[in-house]
Amino acid sequence: MPERCNCGMTAQGMRSPAGDLAAADSLAAEAQTIAEAVGIRAAPYCALGLAALRDHEDQARALIDSSGQDAARRGEGLGVAAARWAAAVLHNGLGRYAQALSAAEDAIDQAGPPVIAGWPMVELVEAAARSGQPERAEGVMRSLSRIALAAGTDWALGVQARSQALLSDREGLYQAAINYLGRSRARVDLARAHLVYGEWLRRENRRADAREQLHRADEMLSEMGAAGFAARARRELLATGETVRRRTAGTDRDLTPQEMQIALRARDGKTNREIGAELFLSARTVEWHLHKVCAKLGITSRRQLREVLPRGSSKSKPY
């Protein structure tokens, strides 16, 4: 039975909530490369979270589904929980709250101890509130409050206040969430606090106040590459009557160094197997990276790489 590895989990886990998704993505790729080089299987938990936040939907769903199925075959409840949590994040970003609610409930069932289940609990509360089923979050909210009080950190108290605000419609809780999270390193959760506060203000017909919060959310989420939640913020801005500038597709500068190496070789007509042999990666890992490359560059096939990537040598040192 192959060994499992969570290599890179600590560094990636710190960078993802902090909003440095590009660095977290690079670390996830490095961890995958190291794991393959030494012959162990790397658990893709951080890659799941990154995929869900970046919201390249087809690629994210493929990774989430395959990871969940692999974990289920191995009997790894935590792996299944991670995949279902990522699905909940993805669907909350897309505004598909019924699907997010179902995925979060599955994740909590598989997660085991309440502390581990805290991440999907947060997604469940938002999904339940936004889908008009707040009663499905009542028990979870009590558990989340106990966890937050026991932890006592700005992050824990911030997500607890944000979750409670969604269920109670109390403005002071939205503001408390922003204050707590503003003192933490959790920029993703801070941006999401601005987003839900702006959504609440719009529903209260306080359009000017809503625009301030939604613009802040859009700026933060777009800057960090959390595309799904950023699009949600822009939809809310449009609903306030604001004119929103359309975001353009990515450029080659958005690619990590490893993604660029793979993309240049694919542009030059090399197969996934040939690229993998040169860079010491499996063909499946090369395919995964190419999916991300296409999503970042706004193209639909590797044939289009010739149109969007600079001409030049693809020969460089492998990782």
Phi, psi and omega in degrees: 000125183295145178289153177255153182217138173252031186302138182084355186299318184295309181296316180295318181298329178284321186282326182297306178298331180285354176092001179271071187290328179296315179294320179296321179297317179297318179294322178297317179295319179296319179298319179297318180296315180297316181299316180292324181295326181261003173079032176238164182261120181273129176289129189269033188299315181290324177299325178298312180297319178297316180299318181295320181287321182289335174058044162272092201304309183299314180294319181297314181295323179297315180293316180298314182295314182293321179294318178296319179293319178298316180295321179296320179296327180273356181073029181263097180300323180295322178295318177296317180299318180298318180294318180289325175298316179298321177297321179296317178298313180302311184289325175297319178297324181278353182079019177262078194287327178296318178291322177296320180297314179297317180295319180294320178296319177298317181298317180295320179299326184270343191286330181088239185305143182304326181297319178291326182283357183301320181298307178293335176300318180299316179293322180298316181300314181297317181294318180295317180296316184285338179267006178074027179232055185299335181297334179285353180252358187298310180295319179297321181296322177296317179295318180297322178295319178296317179298316182296316180295322179292320181288314177070012180273161178299321180296310183298315180292329179291313180290331176294316179295320179296318180293317179294325178298320180297330182269338188249345182058037177259118185299323181300330179287323174299316181293322177296319179301315180295322179294313179298308185292332176295338177269355180258180176266005187276077185291329178297313180291327176296315179298320179292331176293317175299322181296308184290330176294316178297321177297318179295316180298322178296319180291340174271006181063027176260074192294319181296316178295321180298317181299321180300313181290319183289323175296319179297316179298314181299315181299313183294313184292321178294319181298320182274352177088017177275078195296319183297311180291327176297318178295324177297318178297320180291324176297321178292322177298317177300323180292339176277354184094004180284147172272125185245127178292132179288135179281141179271163179294165182289175178233176180297341179289344178281348184279144172288163179304319180291320177299322179294318178300315180294315183297319180296321179291320177294321177302324183276007172094008180282147179281166178301321180295319179294319178296316180299321180296323180288325186254007179061045179233159174282157177299326179294320179293321177300315179299318178300314180295322181293326174301315180293321179300312181299319180295318181294323183272354178072032179241168185246351179210159181292338177299331181283353179299329180296335182275333189248346181257146180293150176285147180157177183289140174262005182272115176210172184294133178287160179282000000 
